[in-house]
Amino acid sequence: MISADLKKNSPTTPQIPIVDDEATQQLFMRRILEKESYRIIEASNGQECLDICQNILPDIVLLDVMMPVMDGFTCCARLQANPKTQKIPVLMITALEDQKSVNQAFEVGASDYVTKPIHWPVLIQRLRRLI
């Protein structure tokens, strides 16, 4: 029991911001990823994500596209443009399935792209690959 607690609080445990304006989606992702022993930080728009990444360099960012204040494409482009954050992998998670959106995600620097509804085993495998 103690070792499990230590593992969850270990500084080597990957930190992952979940950036999504839908509280339910954040909750589902938080529950799944915490079971995998990831440390989760939540943000509801791209600007909050940028603020988080200036203070903490996460291991990866899970980024929705359609959000208020700043969308995921703009946020990803700004992460890539900043030398401090440009090496952080960005996994876009969105309901947008059209080829134009997929292309745009990779053009602004996304490392990978997953569509909603999320197939959880696929998300976990892609996270492991990118971290």
N, C-alpha and C positions, 0 to 999 in steps of 0.2 A: 504494500500500500504506500509506504513512504517513497519507494523508488518511482512509482507511477506519478506521485505528486512532484517529485524532483524532475522527472522527465517533462512534465507539462510546463514547469517553470524554468526550464533550462534556457540559458541565453542562446544556445545553438538551435532551439526549436524555431523553425521558419515562421516569420511574421508575414501575414497576408492581409492587406486591406481588401475588404469587400465593398465595392463602390456600386451602389444600386439605390435608386430612389423608392423602390418597393420594399416596405418593411418586411412583408411576408417572405419575399425572396431572400433578403438578408438573413432572416431567422433560419430558413431552411439551410442555406449555405453555412451559416455559423455552426449549426448543430452537426452537420455532416463533417465539416472540417475540424471541429474541435474533437470529434471522435477519432480523427486521424492524428491528433496531438499538435495541430497547428495553432499558433497564436493569432487571433483574429482582431482586426481593427475595422470599424465600420465607418463608412462615409456615404452621404446621400447624393453627392454630385461631384463633378470633375474638379471644381475648385477646392472642395474639402480634401480630395485625394492629393492634389498638388501640395496643399498645406501640410498634410501628414507626411508626404514624401520628402519635404524639406527638413522635417524634424527627425524622422526615422527613415532609414533606408530599408524598405521591406525586401523580402526575398523574391516576391512576385506581386503583381497587382491583378485582381479580378475586377474587370471593368465593364459595366453596362454601357450601352451606347445612348439610348434615349433617356436623358435626365434633364431636369431644370438647371438653371444657372450656367452650367457648362457641360456639353455632351461628351461622350466617351471618345469620339474621334479627336476633338480639340484637346482634351486632356492628354491623350496618348501622344499626340504631336508635340505638346509642350514638355512632357516627360522626356521624349526623345531629343528635344532641342536643348535641354539643360544638361551640361556635362556631369553634374552631380547625380542625375537620375537616369541618364540615357541607357545604362546597362541593366536596369531593372526590367525583367521580362513582364510583358503585359498580355494577359489572357482575356480577350474580349468575350463576354457572355451576353448574348442579346437575342431578341426575338426576330431580328432582321435576318432573313435567309437569302435575300436576293444577291446575285453575283456582284452588283455594283457596291453594296455594303461590305461584302467580304473583301473585295479588292481595295476599297477605301481603308479598311482596317489595316491591311498589310502595308498599304502605301504610307500610312501615318506612323508605322513602326510596331504594330502588334506582333507578338511572337506566335500567337495561335488564336483560334476563333472557335467558339462553341455556341450552338444555338439553343434557345429555350423552346420547349421544356428540356431541362437538363437531364441527361443520362448520367447519373452520379458515378458509376464506375469509370466512364470515359473521362469525366472531369478529374477524378482522382489520379488517373494514369497520366493525363496531360500535365497536371500540377507536378507530379513526381519527376516527369521528364524535364520540365523547365527549371525546376529548382536546382 
